[in-house]
Amino acid sequence: MLLAVPLIGSSINHVFQIVEPPLDDGSQGALMWPIIRDGGLMDGLAVGHFILGALLLAPRTRFAASVAQLPITAGIVAFNITMFPAGILLPVATMDVKLRDVLDCADLKRLLAQAPS
């Protein structure tokens, strides 16, 4: 459930603009923020984040949502490593929690146990 907070929070922040995006530090990532936000890409991202965040809150869909969120989180980590290093802490922490959750999940163990040989 901890993983749902940043997803739902970022969606709410996008709609209500509570916290401003990072200041322009000259990095390529900081220069992209206004383009992502003002160009409309963030609208779709916010909807996707909200839906996955809501699915993470429901026990029945938590595992599937966590697995679906893995490539998104990997993309966020890659973006921060290559384009906005100042923002790397939260994505790496999120990836750490997510990998621990998915790899230690009873659902994953059941899924692998039922895989055909």
N, C-alpha and C positions, 0 to 999 in steps of 0.2 A: 504494500500500500504506500510505502514511502516513495516509491518511484512515480506514483500518480501525482504527487504534489507539484513537482516542477513542470509536468506536462499541462495539468489543468491551470496552474498558476501562470505559465507563459501565455496560454490562450486567453485567460482573463485579462492579463496585462496588455495583450495586443488589442483587445476590444476597448478597454477603458484607459489605456495609456497611463498607467499608474507610475511606472518606472521608465525613464527614458533609456533608449538603447545606449550601448557604450559610446563614450566620447571618441572622437576621431583622433586616434593616436598615430595616424599615418600608415597603419597596416592595411593590407588589401581587404581584410575582413571587415574592419571598421568602415572602410569606404563602401563596402557592399551593403551594409545594414540599411541605409536609406533606399537603395535600389530594391532590396528584397521587400522592405516594408511598403514603400510607396508604389512599387510596380505591381503589387497585388499578390505576389508569391506567398507572403506571410499569411494572407487570408486562408489559403488552403492548408498551409502548415498548421495554423492555429486550430482549424477544424479537426485535422488529423490528430493533433496532440490531445485535444479535448476528448475525442472519441476513445483513443487508446488509454488516456488517463481514467476515463469512466470505466472502461473494461477492466483496468487493473484493480479497481475498487471492488468489483464483483468476484467473489471466490470462484465461481463457475468458469469465468473467462480469464482469470488472472494469468494462468500459464500461457495460453495462446496469445494474449496481449503482450506479455513479456517477451515472448519469442518474436512476435511481429515488430516489437520496438527495437530489438537488437541491431538490425542494419541501420535504422534511423540514428540510434545512439552512436554507432560506429562512424556514420557520416558526420555527426556533430563533432565527435572527437577529431576526425581527420580535418574538418574545416578549421577547428581551433589550432591544431598543430601546425597546419600549413599557412593559414591566413590571419589568425587572430590569437597568437600565443598568450596574450594577456588574459584571455577568457578560458584557459584550459582546465582550471581546477575543478569546476562543477561538472563538466562533461566526463572527465576521467573518474571522478568519484561516482557519478551515476553509472558509468560502464562497469566499475568495480562491483557496485551493489547489484546491478542487473545480472552480471555473469555469475556471481555467487548464488543469486536467487534461482536462475535457470539451471545451473549445473548441480545444485543441491536439491532440486525439486523432485518430489515423489512422482509427479506426472511425467517427468523426463525419464525416470527410472522405469516406470510402467510402459512408456512408449518404446523404449529401447528393448525391454524384455519381450514385447510382443512383436518385434520386428521379424519378418521372415528371414530364414537363414539362406 
